[in-house]
């Protein structure tokens, strides 16, 4: 058997079949890369959420301050042009005229807001809050020659019949101050208004105006002026 001769300086090394060099699998490298990106994403996301919350808080504070400035502003005469009211929501206005109690509307169900009673009942399991409705009454403005809708406030269910509250049915001309309110869009789970039964669940000024013959102008009365 011939012997293989190698050139001088070249050493021969035997090769063992089945042996292999140990290397890191590609999936291990990919997992490490994903973990690094994920760990980097956590502080970036937290910073973004924190920034959004700060901006949202500033927006809310600005909105609250704007509403407070409107509510506390001196009443102005109700504009003759209804288009001007779009920029006057929550702005106090003053009018003079008389109510038409024969065409009352009822926004329901509502509860009476009584801060003193709520403070006394704080922490109780049950509450004695009474259900009822807001009474909305057409009001003819003698100085403008138009009829608007006025939310005169809460009445309990047992007093919804006008015959049970004759003392509260104001007659004659009065000076009235109230806040401008715009029409509402029905929210999810809120029932549809039922004009035939005179049950209203949200302010639909166009529909209310058609039923009463008033203009689609609505104010929440300042009850101290009633």
C-alpha positions as CSV (number, residue, x, y, z in Angstrom):
1,X,0.0,0.0,0.0
2,X,1.6,3.3,-1.1
3,X,2.4,5.8,1.6
4,X,1.2,9.4,0.9
5,X,4.1,11.8,1.4
6,X,3.3,15.4,2.4
7,X,5.4,18.4,1.5
8,X,7.9,19.5,4.2
9,X,6.4,21.6,6.9
10,X,2.8,20.4,6.4
11,X,1.3,18.3,9.2
12,X,-1.5,15.8,8.7
13,X,-4.4,15.8,11.1
14,X,-7.0,13.1,11.2
15,X,-10.6,14.1,10.8
16,X,-13.3,12.4,12.9
17,X,-16.5,11.8,11.1
18,X,-19.6,13.1,12.9
19,X,-17.8,15.9,14.8
20,X,-19.1,19.5,14.5
21,X,-18.2,22.9,15.7
22,X,-20.6,24.2,18.4
23,X,-22.3,27.5,17.3
24,X,-25.1,29.7,18.8
25,X,-28.4,28.9,17.1
26,X,-29.9,31.7,15.0
27,X,-33.1,31.6,17.1
28,X,-31.1,32.5,20.2
29,X,-29.8,35.7,18.5
30,X,-33.3,36.6,17.3
31,X,-34.7,36.2,20.9
32,X,-32.1,38.4,22.4
33,X,-32.7,41.1,19.8
34,X,-36.5,41.0,20.4
35,X,-36.0,41.2,24.2
36,X,-33.7,44.3,23.8
37,X,-36.3,46.0,21.6
38,X,-39.1,45.1,24.0
39,X,-37.2,46.4,27.0
40,X,-36.6,49.6,25.1
41,X,-40.2,49.9,24.2
42,X,-41.4,49.9,27.8
43,X,-39.9,53.3,28.9
44,X,-40.8,54.8,25.5
45,X,-44.4,53.8,25.9
46,X,-44.5,54.9,29.5
47,X,-43.1,58.3,28.6
48,X,-45.7,58.6,25.8
49,X,-48.6,57.8,28.1
50,X,-47.3,60.1,30.8
51,X,-47.0,63.0,28.2
52,X,-50.6,62.2,27.0
53,X,-52.0,62.3,30.5
54,X,-50.3,65.6,31.3
55,X,-51.6,67.1,28.1
56,X,-55.1,65.7,28.7
57,X,-55.1,67.1,32.3
58,X,-54.1,70.5,31.0
59,X,-56.9,70.4,28.4
60,X,-59.4,69.5,31.1
61,X,-58.2,72.3,33.4
62,X,-58.4,74.7,30.5
63,X,-61.9,73.6,29.6
64,X,-63.1,73.8,33.3
65,X,-61.6,77.3,33.6
66,X,-63.3,78.4,30.3
67,X,-66.7,77.0,31.5
68,X,-66.3,78.7,34.9
69,X,-65.6,82.0,33.2
70,X,-68.7,81.7,31.0
71,X,-71.0,80.7,33.9
72,X,-69.7,83.5,36.1
73,X,-69.9,86.1,33.4
74,X,-72.4,88.9,33.6
75,X,-75.7,88.1,31.8
76,X,-76.1,89.6,28.4
77,X,-79.3,90.2,26.5
78,X,-80.4,87.2,24.6
79,X,-79.2,87.7,20.9
80,X,-82.0,88.2,18.4
81,X,-80.1,86.0,15.9
82,X,-80.3,82.3,17.0
83,X,-77.1,81.6,15.0
84,X,-75.1,83.6,17.6
85,X,-76.1,81.1,20.3
86,X,-73.9,78.4,18.9
87,X,-70.9,80.1,20.6
88,X,-72.7,81.0,23.8
89,X,-73.4,77.7,25.5
90,X,-73.3,78.1,29.3
91,X,-73.3,81.8,28.9
92,X,-75.9,83.6,31.1
93,X,-78.4,85.6,29.2
94,X,-81.4,87.8,30.3
95,X,-84.8,88.0,28.9
96,X,-88.2,89.5,29.8
97,X,-91.6,87.9,29.0
98,X,-94.1,85.4,30.3
99,X,-94.6,81.7,30.5
100,X,-97.1,79.5,28.6
101,X,-97.8,76.8,31.2
102,X,-100.2,75.0,28.9
103,X,-97.4,73.5,26.9
104,X,-95.0,72.1,29.5
105,X,-92.5,69.4,28.5
106,X,-90.9,66.9,30.9
107,X,-87.3,65.8,30.6
108,X,-87.0,62.5,32.6
109,X,-86.0,60.6,34.6
110,X,-84.1,63.2,36.7
111,X,-83.2,63.5,40.3
112,X,-83.1,66.7,42.4
113,X,-79.6,68.0,43.2
114,X,-79.4,68.8,46.9
115,X,-75.8,69.2,48.1
116,X,-76.8,69.5,51.8
117,X,-78.8,66.2,51.7
118,X,-76.1,64.5,49.7
119,X,-73.5,65.4,52.4
120,X,-75.8,64.0,55.1
121,X,-76.3,60.8,53.3
122,X,-72.7,60.2,52.3
123,X,-71.6,56.7,53.0
124,X,-75.1,55.3,53.4
125,X,-75.9,52.1,51.5
126,X,-79.3,53.4,50.4
127,X,-80.3,56.9,49.4
128,X,-83.6,58.8,49.6
129,X,-83.0,60.6,46.3
130,X,-86.4,61.3,44.7
131,X,-87.0,60.8,41.0
132,X,-88.9,63.2,38.9
133,X,-88.4,65.4,35.9
134,X,-87.2,68.8,34.7
135,X,-90.1,71.0,33.6
136,X,-89.5,72.8,30.3
137,X,-91.9,75.7,29.7
138,X,-92.3,77.9,26.6
139,X,-91.4,81.6,27.4
140,X,-92.5,84.4,25.1
141,X,-89.9,87.1,25.1
142,X,-91.8,90.4,24.8
143,X,-88.7,92.4,23.9
144,X,-87.6,90.1,21.1
145,X,-91.0,88.8,19.8
146,X,-89.9,85.2,19.9
147,X,-90.8,82.2,22.2
148,X,-88.0,80.2,23.7
149,X,-87.8,77.1,25.9
150,X,-86.9,77.4,29.6
151,X,-85.9,74.6,31.9
152,X,-87.6,75.8,35.1
153,X,-86.0,73.0,37.3
154,X,-86.9,69.8,39.0
155,X,-90.3,68.5,40.2
156,X,-90.8,65.1,41.9
157,X,-92.9,62.6,40.1
158,X,-95.9,63.2,42.3
159,X,-95.8,66.9,41.4
160,X,-95.5,66.5,37.6
161,X,-99.2,67.3,37.2
162,X,-99.4,71.1,37.0
163,X,-102.6,71.1,39.1
164,X,-100.6,69.9,42.1
165,X,-98.2,72.9,42.0
166,X,-100.3,75.9,41.1
167,X,-98.3,78.2,43.3
168,X,-95.2,77.6,41.1
169,X,-97.0,78.5,37.9
170,X,-95.8,82.1,37.5
171,X,-98.1,84.5,35.8
172,X,-97.4,87.9,34.2
173,X,-94.2,89.3,32.9
174,X,-91.0,88.5,34.6
175,X,-87.3,89.2,34.1
176,X,-85.4,86.0,33.7
177,X,-81.8,85.0,33.7
178,X,-80.6,81.6,32.5
179,X,-77.7,79.8,30.8
180,X,-77.8,79.0,27.1
181,X,-77.9,75.3,26.3
182,X,-77.6,73.7,22.9
183,X,-79.3,70.6,21.4
184,X,-78.1,67.1,22.5
185,X,-77.3,64.0,20.5
186,X,-78.9,60.9,21.9
187,X,-76.2,58.9,23.8
188,X,-76.0,55.0,23.7
189,X,-78.6,53.3,26.0
190,X,-80.6,56.5,26.3
191,X,-84.2,55.9,25.2
192,X,-85.7,57.7,22.2
193,X,-87.8,60.7,23.0
194,X,-91.6,60.1,23.0
195,X,-93.3,63.4,22.1
196,X,-96.7,61.7,22.0
197,X,-96.5,60.9,25.7
198,X,-94.5,64.0,26.5
199,X,-91.6,62.0,27.7
200,X,-88.2,63.5,26.8
201,X,-84.9,61.9,27.7
202,X,-82.5,64.4,26.0
203,X,-82.7,67.9,24.6
204,X,-83.9,67.7,20.9
205,X,-84.5,71.4,20.4
206,X,-86.0,71.0,16.9
207,X,-88.5,68.4,18.0
208,X,-89.4,70.4,21.2
209,X,-89.8,73.5,19.2
210,X,-92.2,71.8,16.7
211,X,-94.4,70.4,19.6
212,X,-94.6,73.8,21.4
213,X,-94.5,76.2,18.5
214,X,-91.4,77.8,20.1
215,X,-88.1,78.7,18.5
216,X,-85.3,76.1,19.0
217,X,-83.7,78.2,21.8
218,X,-83.2,76.7,25.2
219,X,-82.0,78.1,28.5
220,X,-81.6,76.7,32.0
221,X,-83.2,79.2,34.3
222,X,-81.3,80.7,37.2
223,X,-83.8,79.6,39.9
224,X,-83.1,82.5,42.1
225,X,-84.8,84.7,39.5
226,X,-88.0,82.7,39.5
